Amino acid sequence: MRRLTGRVRSYAWGSHTVLAELTGRSAPTHEPEAELWLGAHEAAPALLDDTTLDQIIAADPARTLGADLAARTGDRLPFLLKVLAPERALSIQCHPDARQALDAAPGTYTDRSPKPEAVVPLTPFEMFAGMVPYDEIVARFGSLGVPELRAIARESLTAHDILAGILATPVDARPDLVERTLAALDGAHAVPADVADAVRSVALDYPGDVGLVVLLTMHHRVEAPGTYVFVPAGVLHAYVRGAAIEILANSDNVVRAGLTPKKIDVAELLRIVQVHRQMVAEVGERVGRVVRYPQSAQEFSLSLVDQGEEPAQVAETGPRIVLALGGSVRVTCDGEALTLCPGQAVFVEAAEGALSFTGTGTAYVAATGRPA
């Protein structure tokens, strides 16, 4: 086992307090802190003494990853563990599956990997994820009474067509369309009250953004702490606020659909979005202190060692990352023991054995999933 230091990513939508408080640092921070990355992604690899995790893996992939996994992934750690702390909405996003990433035009993505992901909220976690059925979108747009939205609904045969119609709105016409749409929410009986309230709230940070209209085509949810929420590739989603553990494929491939000043690649978005696919919310399987979350992707798996007095074991093998939160835990592997305080982490090589835990704190264990 080797101690690991995660990399804090500062984005405008992040919190000045959440990550600092979770990791035992003073708050508020000077810059908003949006994500803590624990992995080997080249954009922000975790630190180990005077080197980085990606360099450690590159030096001996057979030992760190295991020979079979290294051969399958091209000597690449397949998962990335994060802590998310949005204080305002992220951009509406969509990620490619494996085939779409491979088939994309050169320069479209940063790598050729799919990007399924899952979150486990640490606090109530607000999000938009997945498009509602076509008939419901038509009803929502009809009740808003905005001529352009009614025309889009009337001329569309599918939810995919409706999304294309929204994003075809000329850039200079979008602020006026959004303003009239927001004004019409009060009398829109087919728009659920929680959706209308959430869109109004997001609009305070993104005035005039066409993504606000896209949100009206999506499911709005507030997920409870401990729920495992899997977001497959191809599902439109936007995380709004809260704190969560995120486990995902080791990729930064993303296409945006709104709530961003960045480029929206409409053609690529419409190529990869899967309007009938939905996020899946489940609970993990508990045995004593250990909660094993569903294995929903071959790139990753996630377990929780919950608070408690009794010792616990996590039997997953292969490369692993352990992150402590909420009290201290003592991790033992092959006779070596390390104590982790909140925010501290270790990397466990594939050549090392099962993990044992003592202490009353909590820890998340990220590992690989089962091969397809």
VOGU-3710 file (C-alpha; in Angstrom, 3 decimals, decimal comma):
1> mrrltgrvrs> 0,000/0,000/0,000  1,135/3,514/-0,758  -0,305/6,752/0,532  -2,014/8,774/-2,147  -2,824/12,483/-2,313  -5,796/13,457/-4,457  -5,907/16,507/-6,714  -8,472/19,238/-6,058  -10,054/20,684/-9,190  -11,309/24,271/-8,925
11> yawgshtvla> -14,254/25,150/-11,150  -16,735/28,003/-10,808  -19,593/25,646/-9,887  -17,750/24,217/-6,872  -18,117/24,838/-3,140  -15,897/26,901/-0,844  -16,615/24,601/2,106  -17,700/21,042/1,247  -14,446/19,418/0,118  -12,426/21,237/2,755
21> eltgrsapth> -14,739/20,060/5,534  -14,847/16,473/4,232  -11,065/16,294/4,116  -10,312/18,045/7,407  -9,032/21,351/6,009  -9,981/24,872/7,033  -12,961/26,439/5,289  -13,995/28,495/3,434  -11,358/28,086/0,749  -10,170/30,987/-1,389
31> epeaelwlga> -11,182/29,291/-4,657  -14,328/27,209/-5,234  -13,414/23,518/-5,026  -15,508/21,348/-7,322  -13,902/17,892/-7,439  -11,276/15,797/-5,683  -9,676/13,363/-8,159  -8,102/10,103/-7,012  -6,726/8,158/-9,937  -4,198/8,073/-12,745
41> heaapalldd> -5,887/10,301/-15,321  -3,232/12,339/-17,080  -5,119/15,604/-16,499  -4,684/15,346/-12,713  -2,980/12,148/-11,526  -2,867/11,537/-7,784  0,432/12,195/-6,034  2,666/9,651/-4,292  5,691/11,203/-2,590  7,715/12,735/-5,442
51> ttldqiiaad> 5,892/11,031/-8,306  2,379/10,437/-9,639  0,138/7,397/-9,859  0,238/7,238/-13,652  4,044/7,132/-13,522  4,008/4,380/-10,882  1,707/2,300/-13,095  3,746/2,929/-16,244  6,903/1,746/-14,485  5,447/-1,690/-13,634
61> partlgadla> 1,952/-2,273/-15,068  2,014/-6,031/-14,428  2,519/-5,522/-10,705  0,306/-2,471/-10,213  -2,595/-3,456/-12,482  -2,078/-7,189/-12,963  -0,897/-8,636/-16,264  -4,370/-9,458/-17,618  -5,847/-6,043/-16,821  -2,783/-4,243/-18,162
71> artgdrlpfl> -3,119/-6,138/-21,442  -6,835/-5,264/-21,738  -6,477/-1,580/-20,905  -3,157/-0,741/-22,504  -1,438/-0,289/-19,124  -4,142/2,139/-18,006  -5,978/2,179/-14,662  -9,582/1,727/-15,841  -11,369/3,732/-13,123  -11,259/7,184/-11,557
81> lkvlaperal> -12,577/7,969/-8,067  -13,854/11,473/-7,317  -15,609/13,470/-4,633  -18,027/15,986/-6,184  -19,135/19,214/-4,514  -21,380/21,231/-6,854  -22,845/24,403/-5,400  -24,495/25,294/-8,690  -25,374/23,236/-11,740  -22,743/21,632/-13,927
91> siqchpdarq> -23,216/21,727/-17,681  -25,747/19,327/-19,190  -23,545/16,483/-20,393  -23,518/13,278/-22,361  -20,717/10,725/-22,715  -19,985/8,263/-25,532  -20,041/4,494/-25,284  -17,033/2,445/-26,414  -18,057/2,156/-30,068  -19,019/5,832/-30,341
101> aldaapgtyt> -15,700/6,933/-28,852  -13,805/4,797/-31,361  -15,899/5,981/-34,313  -15,688/9,701/-33,493  -13,869/12,088/-35,775  -10,256/12,760/-34,755  -10,019/15,506/-32,148  -13,577/15,071/-30,881  -12,535/13,443/-27,599  -9,481/13,466/-25,375
111> drspkpeavv> -9,245/9,655/-25,485  -10,930/6,640/-27,086  -12,637/5,344/-23,944  -16,299/5,127/-22,950  -17,366/7,051/-19,859  -20,056/5,351/-17,781  -20,278/6,801/-14,277  -22,066/6,413/-10,957  -22,561/8,646/-7,937  -23,284/7,822/-4,300
121> pltpfemfag> -24,603/10,943/-2,544  -23,089/11,990/0,766  -25,858/14,581/1,199  -29,198/14,983/-0,610  -28,034/15,283/-4,212  -30,037/17,211/-6,805  -29,734/16,284/-10,447  -31,421/16,167/-13,826  -30,872/12,847/-15,587  -32,449/11,210/-18,617
131> mvpydeivar> -35,144/12,553/-20,927  -38,824/12,089/-20,132  -40,977/10,317/-22,751  -41,835/12,127/-25,970  -45,533/12,507/-25,074  -44,651/14,152/-21,768  -42,304/16,634/-23,433  -45,046/17,520/-25,921  -47,481/18,082/-23,035  -44,991/20,250/-21,160
141> fgslgvpelr> -44,250/22,391/-24,199  -47,927/22,664/-25,045  -48,830/23,919/-21,572  -46,061/26,524/-21,665  -47,744/28,198/-24,617  -44,464/29,455/-26,105  -44,975/29,424/-29,902  -41,458/28,242/-30,761  -41,660/25,318/-28,328  -45,093/24,329/-29,582
151> aiaresltah> -43,729/24,391/-33,128  -40,770/22,199/-32,154  -43,123/19,693/-30,526  -45,534/19,752/-33,469  -42,784/19,164/-36,020  -41,007/16,411/-34,045  -41,745/12,693/-34,027  -39,360/11,699/-31,235  -37,680/13,098/-28,130  -34,465/13,103/-30,155
161> dilagilatp> -36,132/15,400/-32,721  -37,259/17,738/-29,935  -33,737/17,989/-28,531  -32,439/18,739/-32,030  -35,103/21,409/-32,457  -34,179/23,158/-29,212  -30,490/23,227/-30,082  -31,260/24,493/-33,603  -32,543/27,756/-32,099  -30,312/30,571/-33,428
171> vdarpdlver> -27,855/31,773/-30,800  -29,101/35,365/-30,894  -32,708/34,202/-30,393  -32,003/32,011/-27,368  -32,089/34,617/-24,552  -35,555/35,837/-25,579  -36,865/32,272/-25,943  -35,520/31,354/-22,516  -36,947/34,489/-20,887  -40,438/33,820/-22,268
181> tlaaldgaha> -40,216/30,141/-21,314  -39,321/30,982/-17,707  -42,128/33,531/-17,529  -44,597/30,876/-18,735  -43,704/28,335/-16,031  -46,243/29,722/-13,538  -49,194/28,680/-15,673  -47,718/25,511/-17,175  -49,874/22,815/-15,551  -48,042/19,960/-17,304
191> vpadvadavr> -44,642/20,960/-15,911  -44,208/19,374/-12,453  -43,730/21,937/-9,688  -40,349/20,526/-8,649  -39,085/20,763/-12,235  -40,292/24,355/-12,603  -38,727/25,384/-9,280  -35,425/23,688/-10,116  -35,230/25,304/-13,564  -35,929/28,740/-12,065
201> svaldypgdv> -33,160/28,164/-9,524  -30,629/27,073/-12,152  -31,604/30,081/-14,288  -30,183/32,421/-11,638  -26,702/31,159/-12,538  -27,272/30,652/-16,278  -29,549/33,477/-17,514  -30,536/33,125/-21,149  -28,886/29,712/-21,564  -30,745/27,384/-23,943
211> glvvlltmhh> -29,879/24,525/-21,586  -32,727/25,746/-19,360  -35,149/24,644/-22,080  -33,321/21,312/-22,387  -33,826/20,770/-18,633  -37,587/20,913/-19,216  -37,268/17,703/-21,263  -35,508/15,829/-18,444  -36,251/13,989/-15,199  -35,532/15,984/-12,032
221> rveapgtyvf> -34,477/14,035/-8,937  -33,089/14,533/-5,457  -31,301/11,332/-4,478  -30,874/10,319/-0,841  -27,457/9,743/0,735  -26,203/6,219/0,155  -28,173/5,594/-3,045  -26,123/4,184/-5,921  -27,023/6,143/-9,066  -25,636/4,701/-12,304
231> vpagvlhayv> -25,560/6,992/-15,343  -24,859/4,939/-18,491  -23,116/6,378/-21,508  -25,550/8,273/-23,727  -27,750/9,623/-20,904  -28,167/13,403/-20,687  -27,478/14,564/-17,134  -26,666/17,639/-15,077  -25,668/17,517/-11,424  -27,039/20,547/-9,579
241> rgaaieilan> -25,976/20,614/-5,926  -24,904/18,479/-3,000  -21,921/16,246/-2,257  -21,263/12,789/-3,667  -18,719/10,096/-4,291  -18,332/9,508/-8,031  -16,826/6,413/-9,619  -16,339/6,440/-13,372  -14,335/5,089/-16,247  -10,909/6,721/-16,495
251> sdnvvraglt> -11,912/9,148/-19,219  -12,662/12,843/-19,617  -14,772/12,466/-22,774  -17,759/14,789/-22,687  -20,210/16,514/-25,024  -22,300/19,365/-23,639  -25,922/20,326/-24,245  -26,195/23,582/-22,322  -25,518/25,458/-19,068  -22,060/26,302/-20,314
261> pkkidvaell> -20,153/29,050/-22,115  -18,177/26,287/-23,849  -18,839/24,976/-27,331  -21,878/22,743/-27,834  -21,061/20,185/-30,522  -24,666/19,650/-31,584  -23,912/17,106/-34,299  -21,852/14,904/-31,968  -24,376/15,256/-29,146  -27,204/14,105/-31,397
271> rivqvhrqmv> -25,036/11,212/-32,593  -24,319/9,824/-29,122  -27,364/10,740/-27,013  -29,694/7,837/-26,229  -33,023/9,393/-25,339  -34,694/6,190/-24,133  -31,844/5,133/-21,835  -32,210/6,163/-18,190  -30,142/6,436/-15,040  -30,619/3,616/-12,517
281> aevgervgrv> -30,940/4,235/-8,760  -30,314/1,228/-6,499  -29,178/0,355/-2,997  -26,084/-1,644/-2,207  -25,918/-5,063/-0,572  -24,870/-4,828/3,080  -22,962/-7,499/4,979  -21,976/-6,172/8,397  -20,188/-2,858/7,916  -19,509/-3,409/4,217
291> vrypqsaqef> -21,892/-2,156/1,529  -21,139/-3,486/-1,954  -22,733/-1,395/-4,669  -24,017/-2,966/-7,910  -21,380/-3,842/-10,503  -22,784/-1,792/-13,358  -19,700/-1,359/-15,565  -16,632/-3,413/-16,362  -14,352/-0,448/-15,667  -15,212/0,013/-11,992
301> slslvdqgee> -16,799/-1,222/-8,783  -17,357/0,516/-5,447  -17,705/-0,611/-1,841  -18,299/1,280/1,402  -16,902/0,353/4,796  -19,511/2,071/6,969  -19,217/3,373/10,510  -19,115/0,667/13,161  -17,093/-1,062/15,835  -16,457/-4,497/14,352
311> paqvaetgpr> -13,590/-5,295/11,946  -14,455/-5,529/8,243  -12,950/-7,109/5,147  -13,226/-6,103/1,492  -12,274/-9,012/-0,739  -11,974/-7,219/-4,098  -8,657/-7,818/-5,825  -6,744/-6,000/-8,536  -5,707/-2,346/-8,283  -7,678/-0,469/-5,629
321> ivlalggsvr> -7,947/3,015/-4,172  -9,165/3,493/-0,595  -10,482/6,895/0,534  -11,315/7,627/4,179  -14,153/9,991/5,082  -15,885/10,636/8,391  -13,469/9,518/11,102  -10,282/7,473/11,005  -9,865/3,914/9,764  -6,942/1,515/9,938
331> vtcdgealtl> -6,333/-0,436/6,745  -4,337/-3,664/6,826  -3,042/-5,529/3,771  -0,507/-8,370/3,737  0,554/-7,546/7,291  1,099/-3,828/6,647  -1,219/-1,350/8,415  -1,881/2,334/7,727  -4,213/4,716/9,564  -6,241/7,054/7,358
341> cpgqavfvea> -7,874/10,271/8,537  -10,681/11,993/6,582  -9,521/12,835/3,070  -6,520/10,518/3,153  -6,165/7,687/0,652  -3,991/4,744/-0,358  -3,302/2,905/-3,589  -3,248/-0,885/-3,375  -1,454/-2,790/-6,130  -2,925/-5,815/-7,870
351> aegalsftgt> -0,089/-7,909/-6,432  -1,337/-7,175/-2,902  -4,037/-9,115/-1,059  -7,423/-8,487/0,565  -8,058/-5,441/2,759  -9,057/-5,464/6,438  -10,475/-2,433/8,251  -10,663/-1,441/11,904  -11,616/1,852/13,501  -14,979/3,587/13,542
361> gtayvaatgr> -14,628/5,795/10,459  -15,892/5,218/6,925  -13,938/4,367/3,798  -14,762/3,934/0,114  -12,947/1,262/-1,878  -12,747/1,722/-5,654  -11,755/-1,274/-7,769  -12,224/-2,657/-11,259  -15,452/-4,289/-12,411  -15,921/-7,676/-14,005
371> pa> -14,775/-8,029/-17,633  -17,605/-8,095/-20,169
//
